[in-house]
């Protein structure tokens, strides 16, 4: 029985136990840091996606208002063309591959 206690409380066993606990805690810390960074990145991507969607929606509204004003001859063709070019650039930003994939995934998660 005494030899069993000497084995479990020997110096090499204590060092091995301390090393295992230290490695376990470092793995937990590393996992926590990775999780926090991933969460922050996800929030930034969602924020950028929502901002692009808002800008696209706003530009659609502005383009429609410009077209309605063009019926009454208050707007020149250059104004309509400018609004169309801005709308097209907003659309190309919004429908990038990464944004479109993120949007699809986000909609699935919200259901």
C-alpha positions as a Markdown table, in Angstrom:
| # | Residue | x | y | z |
|---|---|---|---|---|
| 1 | Unk | 0.0 | 0.0 | 0.0 |
| 2 | Unk | 2.8 | 2.4 | 0.8 |
| 3 | Unk | 4.5 | 1.7 | -2.5 |
| 4 | Unk | 1.2 | 2.5 | -4.2 |
| 5 | Unk | 1.1 | 6.0 | -2.5 |
| 6 | Unk | 4.7 | 6.6 | -3.3 |
| 7 | Unk | 4.0 | 5.8 | -7.0 |
| 8 | Unk | 1.0 | 8.1 | -7.2 |
| 9 | Unk | 2.7 | 11.0 | -5.3 |
| 10 | Unk | 6.1 | 10.6 | -6.8 |
| 11 | Unk | 7.8 | 13.6 | -8.4 |
| 12 | Unk | 7.4 | 12.3 | -12.0 |
| 13 | Unk | 3.7 | 11.7 | -11.5 |
| 14 | Unk | 3.2 | 15.2 | -10.1 |
| 15 | Unk | 5.1 | 16.7 | -13.0 |
| 16 | Unk | 3.1 | 14.7 | -15.5 |
| 17 | Unk | -0.2 | 15.7 | -13.8 |
| 18 | Unk | 0.8 | 19.4 | -13.7 |
| 19 | Unk | 1.8 | 19.3 | -17.3 |
| 20 | Unk | -1.5 | 17.6 | -18.4 |
| 21 | Unk | -3.5 | 20.2 | -16.5 |
| 22 | Unk | -1.4 | 23.1 | -17.9 |
| 23 | Unk | -1.9 | 21.8 | -21.5 |
| 24 | Unk | -5.6 | 21.3 | -20.9 |
| 25 | Unk | -6.0 | 24.9 | -19.7 |
| 26 | Unk | -4.0 | 26.2 | -22.6 |
| 27 | Unk | -6.2 | 24.3 | -25.0 |
| 28 | Unk | -9.3 | 25.8 | -23.4 |
| 29 | Unk | -7.8 | 29.3 | -23.6 |
| 30 | Unk | -6.9 | 28.9 | -27.2 |
| 31 | Unk | -10.4 | 27.6 | -28.0 |
| 32 | Unk | -12.0 | 30.5 | -26.2 |
| 33 | Unk | -9.8 | 33.0 | -28.1 |
| 34 | Unk | -10.7 | 31.4 | -31.4 |
| 35 | Unk | -14.4 | 31.3 | -30.6 |
| 36 | Unk | -14.4 | 35.0 | -29.6 |
| 37 | Unk | -12.6 | 36.0 | -32.8 |
| 38 | Unk | -15.0 | 34.0 | -34.9 |
| 39 | Unk | -18.0 | 35.6 | -33.2 |
| 40 | Unk | -16.6 | 39.1 | -33.7 |
| 41 | Unk | -15.9 | 38.3 | -37.4 |
| 42 | Unk | -19.4 | 37.0 | -37.9 |
| 43 | Unk | -20.9 | 40.1 | -36.3 |
| 44 | Unk | -18.8 | 42.3 | -38.6 |
| 45 | Unk | -19.9 | 40.4 | -41.7 |
| 46 | Unk | -23.5 | 40.6 | -40.7 |
| 47 | Unk | -23.3 | 44.3 | -40.1 |
| 48 | Unk | -21.6 | 44.9 | -43.5 |
| 49 | Unk | -24.3 | 42.8 | -45.2 |
| 50 | Unk | -27.1 | 44.6 | -43.5 |
| 51 | Unk | -25.6 | 48.0 | -44.3 |
| 52 | Unk | -25.2 | 47.0 | -48.0 |
| 53 | Unk | -28.8 | 45.8 | -48.0 |
| 54 | Unk | -30.0 | 49.1 | -46.5 |
| 55 | Unk | -28.0 | 51.1 | -49.1 |
| 56 | Unk | -29.4 | 49.0 | -51.9 |
| 57 | Unk | -33.0 | 49.5 | -50.6 |
| 58 | Unk | -32.5 | 53.2 | -50.2 |
| 59 | Unk | -31.1 | 53.6 | -53.8 |
| 60 | Unk | -34.0 | 51.6 | -55.2 |
| 61 | Unk | -36.3 | 54.1 | -53.5 |
| 62 | Unk | -34.3 | 57.1 | -54.8 |
| 63 | Unk | -34.3 | 55.6 | -58.4 |
| 64 | Unk | -38.1 | 55.1 | -58.3 |
| 65 | Unk | -38.6 | 58.7 | -57.1 |
| 66 | Unk | -36.4 | 60.0 | -59.8 |
| 67 | Unk | -38.3 | 58.0 | -62.4 |
| 68 | Unk | -41.6 | 59.4 | -61.1 |
| 69 | Unk | -40.2 | 62.9 | -61.2 |
| 70 | Unk | -39.0 | 62.2 | -64.8 |
| 71 | Unk | -42.6 | 61.7 | -65.9 |
| 72 | Unk | -43.4 | 65.3 | -65.0 |
| 73 | Unk | -40.3 | 66.6 | -66.8 |
| 74 | Unk | -38.7 | 67.9 | -63.6 |
| 75 | Unk | -35.6 | 65.7 | -63.9 |
| 76 | Unk | -33.1 | 65.5 | -66.7 |
| 77 | Unk | -31.9 | 62.3 | -68.3 |
| 78 | Unk | -28.5 | 62.8 | -66.7 |
| 79 | Unk | -30.1 | 62.6 | -63.2 |
| 80 | Unk | -31.9 | 59.4 | -64.1 |
| 81 | Unk | -28.7 | 58.0 | -65.5 |
| 82 | Unk | -26.8 | 59.0 | -62.4 |
| 83 | Unk | -29.3 | 57.2 | -60.2 |
| 84 | Unk | -29.2 | 54.1 | -62.4 |
| 85 | Unk | -25.4 | 53.9 | -62.2 |
| 86 | Unk | -25.5 | 54.3 | -58.4 |
| 87 | Unk | -28.2 | 51.7 | -58.2 |
| 88 | Unk | -26.2 | 49.3 | -60.4 |
| 89 | Unk | -23.1 | 49.8 | -58.3 |
| 90 | Unk | -25.1 | 49.1 | -55.1 |
| 91 | Unk | -26.6 | 46.0 | -56.6 |
| 92 | Unk | -23.2 | 44.7 | -57.6 |
| 93 | Unk | -21.9 | 45.3 | -54.1 |
| 94 | Unk | -24.9 | 43.6 | -52.5 |
| 95 | Unk | -25.0 | 40.6 | -54.7 |
| 96 | Unk | -21.3 | 39.6 | -54.4 |
| 97 | Unk | -20.8 | 35.9 | -53.9 |
| 98 | Unk | -19.8 | 36.1 | -50.2 |
| 99 | Unk | -22.6 | 38.5 | -49.4 |
| 100 | Unk | -25.2 | 36.4 | -51.2 |
| 101 | Unk | -24.0 | 33.2 | -49.5 |
| 102 | Unk | -24.0 | 35.0 | -46.1 |
| 103 | Unk | -27.5 | 36.3 | -46.7 |
| 104 | Unk | -28.8 | 32.8 | -47.6 |
| 105 | Unk | -27.2 | 31.3 | -44.5 |
| 106 | Unk | -28.5 | 34.1 | -42.3 |
| 107 | Unk | -32.1 | 33.7 | -43.6 |
| 108 | Unk | -31.9 | 30.0 | -42.9 |
| 109 | Unk | -30.7 | 30.6 | -39.3 |
| 110 | Unk | -33.5 | 33.1 | -38.6 |
| 111 | Unk | -36.4 | 30.7 | -39.5 |
